[in-house]
Amino acid sequence: MMKKLFFVLTTILLVVSCSVNDDDINFYNELVPVERVEIPDTLNFNQTYSFTIHYRVISNCHTFYGFDYLKNVNERKIGVVNTVTKGDHCATLTKDSVTAKTLKFLVERKDYYIFKFWKGLDQNGEPMYLTKKVPVKTLLTE
């Protein structure tokens, strides 16, 4: 499912970026900073978990779109994607404007995961992550 979401997001970004006239586009997608996450300290192999991801809502024109999810061996990079509607009616919200969404996660490895949740960019333009290393337990019957 995450691969499908990533494909859909990538397709939308390609369609939007290939437009002849950008003035006709009244929305775009962007990553928004993750503030905190609720995930277990350990995971059980072959079980599905619901991770609660709290992120900053930047303006009243930002709407949750989905998750950007990149998989590399045991590392998972996760970002929250919002669709942003363009317009004069957009107002910046306070830094305290945080909401949460749930990400379903199936444990497919038997060792550990390193989760990296996108927090924004530092002053040099480099990505910052909230990083959590979570070990996986396997049941004796497996």
Solvent accessible surface area in square Angstrom, and as a share of the most:
residue,aa,sasa,rsa
1,M,185,0.83
2,M,38,0.17
3,K,158,0.67
4,K,152,0.64
5,L,40,0.20
6,F,79,0.33
7,F,138,0.58
8,V,69,0.40
9,L,11,0.05
10,T,50,0.29
11,T,54,0.31
12,I,47,0.24
13,L,79,0.40
14,L,106,0.53
15,V,102,0.59
16,V,30,0.17
17,S,83,0.53
18,C,100,0.60
19,S,42,0.27
20,V,158,0.91
21,N,69,0.35
22,D,88,0.46
23,D,132,0.68
24,D,112,0.58
25,I,27,0.13
26,N,91,0.47
27,F,76,0.32
28,Y,81,0.31
29,N,19,0.10
30,E,53,0.24
31,L,61,0.30
32,V,0,0.00
33,P,17,0.10
34,V,2,0.01
35,E,66,0.30
36,R,128,0.47
37,V,16,0.09
38,E,85,0.38
39,I,26,0.13
40,P,45,0.29
41,D,127,0.66
42,T,53,0.31
43,L,1,0.01
44,N,45,0.23
45,F,38,0.16
46,N,96,0.49
47,Q,75,0.33
48,T,84,0.49
49,Y,39,0.15
50,S,58,0.38
51,F,0,0.00
52,T,35,0.20
53,I,0,0.00
54,H,22,0.10
55,Y,7,0.03
56,R,64,0.23
57,V,26,0.15
58,I,57,0.29
59,S,10,0.06
60,N,87,0.44
61,C,6,0.04
62,H,25,0.11
63,T,86,0.50
64,F,61,0.25
65,Y,60,0.23
66,G,5,0.05
67,F,12,0.05
68,D,28,0.15
69,Y,29,0.11
70,L,83,0.41
71,K,109,0.46
72,N,98,0.50
73,V,107,0.61
74,N,18,0.09
75,E,38,0.17
76,R,6,0.02
77,K,66,0.28
78,I,2,0.01
79,G,3,0.03
80,V,0,0.00
81,V,4,0.02
82,N,1,0.01
83,T,31,0.18
84,V,8,0.05
85,T,54,0.32
86,K,95,0.40
87,G,41,0.39
88,D,157,0.81
89,H,120,0.54
90,C,48,0.29
91,A,53,0.41
92,T,118,0.68
93,L,65,0.32
94,T,94,0.54
95,K,148,0.63
96,D,126,0.65
97,S,30,0.20
98,V,63,0.36
99,T,52,0.30
100,A,39,0.30
101,K,76,0.32
102,T,73,0.42
103,L,1,0.01
104,K,130,0.55
105,F,9,0.04
106,L,79,0.39
107,V,0,0.00
108,E,102,0.46
109,R,64,0.23
110,K,118,0.50
111,D,64,0.33
112,Y,70,0.27
113,Y,1,0.00
114,I,43,0.22
115,F,0,0.00
116,K,49,0.21
117,F,0,0.00
118,W,36,0.13
119,K,79,0.34
120,G,8,0.07
121,L,105,0.52
122,D,45,0.23
123,Q,173,0.77
124,N,120,0.61
125,G,44,0.42
126,E,103,0.46
127,P,62,0.39
128,M,80,0.36
129,Y,66,0.25
130,L,46,0.23
131,T,71,0.42
132,K,71,0.30
133,K,131,0.56
134,V,4,0.03
135,P,65,0.41
136,V,15,0.08
137,K,115,0.49
138,T,61,0.36
139,L,93,0.46
140,L,184,0.92
141,T,131,0.76
142,E,101,0.45
